Amino acid sequence: MFTAKKPIALEDAASLLNTRRLPARLHSSEVAGVLGFQEHDIPVLVIARLLIPLGKPAPNAPKYFALVDVLAAGQDREWLAQATRVLTKYWRDKNSRKRTAEAEGVDPGKT
């Protein structure tokens, strides 16, 4: 349905959500579209153990997720709140490190 190489576009997310039957196994970009997160947020949620990939993929391998787990997470208000808190903390910390590195005159790309 979707290629794993390109990021999911808004039109792709809409076409996924408008399918008659969603696939049982979703790629991380499809999970982002279903849950309403950005694709770059999915690895953060995996690291925080809020999303569990199927099988035991290598760290650099594509990750697939069970549709039933994704839909259950999307229906759970507490899970959504926790995921939002984790992402907010991650990006706040990352931006803080970047600002600190810029203030010290260090290349922020190496942080």
C-alpha positions in Angstrom: 0.0 0.0 0.0 2.7 2.5 1.0 6.4 2.4 0.3 8.7 2.4 3.3 11.2 4.7 1.6 9.2 7.9 1.4 7.6 9.9 4.2 3.8 9.6 4.4 2.0 12.6 2.9 -1.3 14.1 4.1 -3.0 12.6 1.0 -1.5 9.2 1.8 -2.7 9.3 5.3 -6.2 10.2 4.2 -6.2 7.4 1.7 -5.1 5.0 4.4 -7.8 6.1 6.7 -10.4 5.9 4.0 -9.6 2.3 3.1 -12.4 -0.2 3.6 -10.2 -2.5 5.8 -6.9 -1.4 7.3 -4.0 -3.8 7.0 -3.3 -5.9 10.1 0.4 -4.8 10.1 1.3 -1.1 9.8 4.6 0.5 9.0 5.8 3.4 11.2 4.7 6.0 8.7 1.2 4.5 8.6 1.1 4.4 12.4 1.9 8.1 12.5 -1.0 8.8 10.2 -3.5 6.7 12.1 -2.5 8.1 15.5 -2.0 11.7 14.4 1.7 12.0 15.2 4.5 13.0 13.0 6.6 10.2 11.4 9.7 11.3 13.3 7.8 11.0 16.6 7.3 7.2 16.2 10.9 6.2 17.1 10.7 8.3 20.3 7.5 6.4 21.3 9.2 3.1 20.6 12.2 4.0 22.7 9.8 5.0 25.5 8.1 1.6 25.1 4.7 3.2 24.4 4.7 1.5 21.0 5.9 -2.1 20.7 7.0 -3.2 17.2 6.1 -6.7 16.0 8.8 -9.3 16.4 12.3 -8.3 17.5 13.5 -6.0 14.7 17.1 -4.8 14.6 17.6 -1.2 15.6 18.1 -0.1 12.0 15.4 -2.3 10.5 11.9 -1.1 9.4 9.4 -1.5 12.3 5.9 -2.8 11.9 3.1 -2.6 14.4 -0.1 -4.5 15.0 -3.2 -2.6 13.9 -5.2 -3.8 17.0 -2.5 -2.3 19.3 -2.4 1.0 17.4 -6.2 1.4 17.4 -6.4 0.5 21.1 -3.7 3.1 21.8 -5.5 5.7 19.7 -8.7 5.1 21.7 -7.0 5.4 25.1 -7.0 9.0 26.5 -4.4 8.2 29.1 -2.0 6.6 26.5 -2.4 9.7 24.3 -1.7 12.0 27.2 1.4 10.0 28.2 2.7 9.9 24.6 2.2 13.7 24.3 4.2 14.2 27.5 7.0 12.0 26.4 7.3 13.8 23.0 7.1 17.2 24.6 9.9 16.3 27.0 12.0 14.8 24.3 11.8 17.8 22.0 12.2 20.3 24.9 15.4 18.5 26.0 16.7 18.2 22.4 16.1 21.9 21.7 17.7 22.9 25.0 20.8 20.9 24.1 20.9 22.7 20.8 20.6 26.1 22.3 23.3 25.3 24.9 25.6 24.2 22.2 25.0 27.3 20.1 25.6 29.5 23.1 28.9 27.7 23.7 29.9 28.1 20.1 29.9 24.3 19.5 28.5 22.9 16.2 24.9 21.9 17.2 24.9 19.1 14.5 27.4 17.2 16.6 25.3 17.1 19.8 
